[in-house]
Amino acid sequence: MTELISAGAFLVDVRTPEEFESGHVHASVNIPLDEVTDRLDEFSGKDHIIVFCRSGSRSGMAKAILAQAGITTVTNGGTWEDVKQFID
């Protein structure tokens, strides 16, 4: 995952806005899981995307939603703390 982050992967936190406000990865974008389908345009054209959440469950669902939409350059980063260790 370090290589993807270093290469400028699009970092997407799929937790709720309240969870995001309580702590998040610097340079990540908050697109809650329930908004992913409506915001697909924000994902298209990205070389690589890393999705993450509190436990890795919602990010797995987000990855599946994106794959169903034809966006296959997605990695489930697991928890936001897992991703944060590579950034901060």
C-alpha positions as CSV (number, residue, x, y, z in Angstrom):
1,M,0.0,0.0,0.0
2,T,2.9,2.3,0.6
3,E,3.8,2.4,-3.1
4,L,0.2,3.3,-4.0
5,I,0.1,6.1,-1.5
6,S,3.5,7.4,-2.7
7,A,2.2,7.3,-6.2
8,G,-0.7,9.6,-5.3
9,A,-3.6,7.2,-4.8
10,F,-7.0,8.8,-4.2
11,L,-7.7,8.2,-0.5
12,V,-11.3,7.8,0.4
13,D,-12.7,7.4,3.9
14,V,-16.2,5.9,3.6
15,R,-17.2,6.5,7.2
16,T,-19.9,8.9,8.2
17,P,-19.1,12.7,8.4
18,E,-19.2,12.5,12.2
19,E,-16.7,9.7,12.3
20,F,-14.5,11.5,9.8
21,E,-14.5,14.7,11.9
22,S,-13.4,12.7,15.0
23,G,-10.2,11.8,13.2
24,H,-9.1,11.1,9.7
25,V,-6.1,10.6,7.3
26,H,-4.6,13.8,6.1
27,A,-5.3,14.3,2.4
28,S,-8.3,11.9,2.4
29,V,-11.7,12.6,1.1
30,N,-14.8,11.7,3.0
31,I,-17.4,9.9,0.7
32,P,-19.7,8.0,3.1
33,L,-20.6,4.5,1.9
34,D,-24.2,5.5,1.4
35,E,-23.1,8.2,-1.1
36,V,-20.6,6.2,-3.1
37,T,-23.1,5.2,-5.8
38,D,-24.3,8.8,-6.3
39,R,-20.7,10.1,-6.4
40,L,-19.1,7.7,-8.9
41,D,-17.9,10.5,-11.0
42,E,-15.4,11.5,-8.3
43,F,-13.8,8.0,-8.6
44,S,-13.6,7.7,-12.4
45,G,-10.3,8.4,-14.1
46,K,-8.2,7.8,-10.9
47,D,-5.1,5.6,-11.4
48,H,-5.6,4.0,-8.0
49,I,-8.1,4.4,-5.2
50,I,-7.7,3.3,-1.6
51,V,-11.0,3.0,0.4
52,F,-11.0,2.6,4.2
53,C,-13.3,2.9,7.2
54,R,-13.4,2.0,10.9
55,S,-13.1,-1.8,10.5
56,G,-12.6,-2.6,6.9
57,S,-16.2,-3.8,6.4
58,R,-17.7,-0.7,4.8
59,S,-14.6,-0.2,2.6
60,G,-15.1,-3.8,1.4
61,M,-18.6,-2.9,0.4
62,A,-17.4,0.4,-1.3
63,K,-14.9,-1.6,-3.3
64,A,-17.6,-4.0,-4.4
65,I,-19.9,-1.1,-5.4
66,L,-17.1,0.5,-7.4
67,A,-16.2,-2.8,-9.1
68,Q,-19.8,-3.2,-10.1
69,A,-19.6,0.2,-11.7
70,G,-16.5,-0.8,-13.7
71,I,-14.0,0.9,-11.4
72,T,-11.4,-1.8,-10.8
73,T,-8.3,0.2,-9.6
74,V,-9.5,0.0,-5.9
75,T,-7.8,-1.4,-2.9
76,N,-9.5,-2.0,0.4
77,G,-7.1,-0.3,2.8
78,G,-8.9,-1.7,5.9
79,T,-9.1,0.7,8.8
80,W,-8.4,4.4,8.6
81,E,-5.7,3.9,11.3
82,D,-4.0,1.3,9.1
83,V,-3.8,3.8,6.2
84,K,-2.9,6.7,8.5
85,Q,0.3,4.9,9.6
86,F,1.6,5.3,6.0
87,I,0.8,9.0,5.8
88,D,1.4,10.7,9.1
